[in-house]
Amino acid sequence: VEFLYCDLASMKSIRQFVQQFRAKNCPLHVLVNNAGVMLVPERKTEDGFEEHFGLNYLGHFLLTNLLLDTLKQSGTHSHNARIVTVSSATHYVGKLHLNDLQSRCSYSPHGAYAQSKLALVLFTYRLQHLLTANGSHVTANVVDPGVVNTELYKHVFWVVKVVKWMTAWLFFKTPEEGASTTIYAAVSPEMEGAGGCYLYNEERTKSADVAYDEELQRRLWTESCKMVGISDEANRLP
């Protein structure tokens, strides 16, 4: 195991990480997008993005795009490279505000978190469309890990923390259990060549209806490219 530092809340850090990784000339067979914050108070990343949207979504959007060439070179017809992005069931109640992705007009920790998780699903579906159109040997899937007992809940209201402490053993998954669907998407032979799926408990399931809106997927991708400063050429494919 080798560690390379990457702060998903920093566009500069992401670019430095990709540069360091590429310098090693290693293949990249699996990319898991799993960083995140939840229900944090209103604050911004060093690039000026609202933290949920900037870290949970834009950081992964930039990282994935900068590593796409390496992923494409690493995948083969019989062994596709895989991109696994971790979302949440919260995306079902999320709303994407294309005119206010930074939640400047009205900030709600719940709303901002849900929007970031919906954006990850939209991103995955659009990414798979582009990969398929290019004939790339890379698949992109999105995972709902379930309710997992981690430090992600440290910003919830104190009453919720107490309830979590009392009931976690009964209702919450352990981190190992929460990782199972991500691992399934990353290495299972059953997922070879399968992309554009929403997975929960190692099964394909239906995501929110709005996530299948192809025009919304396209518009989010275009806006995301502008935000992180990368080319939008791929999005001009049909």
N, C-alpha and C positions, 0 to 999 in steps of 0.2 A: 504494500500500500504506500502510495506517495501522495503527500498533501501539497496542494497549490492553493494559495489564498485567493478568495474572490468574494467581494462584498456586493451582493445583488442590489444594494441601495445606491451604488455608485457606478455610473456609466464609465468613468475613468478606470475603476478597478476591474470592471468586466472586460474592457478592452485590453488591459495589461495582462489579465489572466489568459485570455485567448492567445495573445502574443506569446506568452510563456509556454502554453500548451502546444501551440503549433511548432515552436522551436524544437520540441522533442521529437517531431516527426512520428508520432504515435498514431495508430488507427483509433477511431472512436466508434465503438459498436453500440453503446447505450448511453443516452443522456437523460438523466432524471431531473426534472425541474421541481424542486421540493421546498425551496426557501419560502418563508412567509411570516407575516405579522397579522394579528387579529385584534380588532376593537381598540386600536391605539388612539390616544387623544389626537386632535388635529395637529399635525406637524408635517414638515417637508423633508425630503431627501436633500443631499448636498446639491443636486441638480435642480431643485425647486419643484419636484413633483410631490403631490400628496402621497404620503408614505405607503398606504395600502396599494394604490395604483402603481406607484413607482417601483416598489420592491416586489410585491406579489406578481405583478403582471409585466411592466415594462422591462424590468431587469431580466426576466426570463425570455421575453421577446427578443431583446438585443442579443443575449447570450446564444440563444438557439440560432438566430440568423447568422451570427458571426462564425458559428461552428458548422453550418450547413454544408459547406464545401467538403470539410473533413468527413462528415457523416456520409455524404454521397460517395466519396472515394472509398469509404470503408465497407459499405454495404454491397452485397452481391445478390444475384438472382435467387440463390438458395438460402442465403442468410442476410436478410435485410438488417440494416442498422435501425435502431429504435429510439424514438423520442417519447418519453413518458412524462406527462405534466400532471401535477397533483392539484386538483381543484377541490370542491366541497359541495355538499348538498345545499349549502347556503346559496349556491348560484341559482337555484330554483326560484328564489324570491328576489334575485338581483335585477336591477334595471340599469341599462347602459345609457348614460347621458352623454351623447357625442358632443353636445354643445357645452358640456361642463364635466369633462372627465376628471378634473382635479377637485371636484366637489367644493368649488369656491363660493357658489351661491348659497348653499345650505349644507353644512357638514353634519353627517351622522356617522359615527363609527360603524354601526351595523350596515348602513347603506353603502359606505365606501368599501367595506370588506366584501359584501355580497357582489358589488359591481366588479371588483378585481377578480373574483372567482368566476363570474360569468364571462368576463373578458378572456380568461384562460381557455374556456370551452370554445368560444367563438374562434379564438386564435388557432386552436388545435384543428378544428374542422377546416378552416381556410388553409392552414399549412398542409394538411393532407391533400386537399384539392390541388394545390400547387405542385406538391411532390408527385402526385399521380400524373398531372398534365405534363410534367417534365420527364416522366419515365424513370424517376429516381428509385433506387433500391433502399428506400428509407420509409419507415412508417411512423405516424404520429398518433398517439392515443392519450386520452385524458382519464384520470382516476379519481374516484371519491373514496378516501381511506376510511370514512366513517367517523364516529366520535371517539377520539383517541386521547388517552390520559397523558398529556404532555404539558410543557410550560407555555404552550400557545394561549392558554386561558388566563394568563397572569393579569390581563387588563380588564377582566370581567368584573361586574359589581360584586362586592364582598359577600352578599347573600348567596350569589351563584357559586362563589368559591367554597362556601361552607357546604352547600348542597353537593357540589362536585366531590369534596373531600369525604362526605358521608356515603355517597352512592357510586363512586368511581368503580369500585370492585364489581358492582352489579351491572352498570349500564355502559361503562367506558371500555374500549378496547385497550390492551396494552400496546406500547409502541411496536412490539414485534408483530402483534395481530394487525395493527394499523398499516404496517408495511407490506402485508402479504399480497394485496392486490397490485401494488406498485411492482413488486418482485415478479408477480405473475405476468404483468404486461411487459416487463423487461426481458424475461428469459424463457417463458413458457413456449414450447413447440406449438401449442394450439394457437398462439398469437402470431406465428410466422406469416408474414405477408398481409396481415390484417391491420388496417389503419382507419382512422376516423371514428373510433369506438369510444363510448363512455362506459367505464367499467366500475362496478361496485360488487364487493364480495366475490371477486374473480369471475364475474359474469357480465356480459354486455347488457346494458339497460338503456332506457331512454332518458336523455337529458331534457332540460327545459325547452319548450317549443321555440322560444325566441332564439335559442342557440343555433337552430337550423336555418335561420334567415340569412341567405347567401349574400344579399346586398349589405346587410349589417356587418357580416364577416368582412366583406371587402372594404367597407368604409372604415372599420376599426383598424384594419391592417394598414391602410393608407395613412391614417392619422398617427398610428403608432410609429411608422417609418419616419414621419416628420418629427415626432417628438424625440426619437433617439438618434436622428441624423444619419439614416441609411437610405440606400436607393430603394425605390418602390417598383423597379422594373418587373420583378416577378409577378406582381399583382396585376399586371396588364394582360396576363394570360386569361383565356376564357374561363 
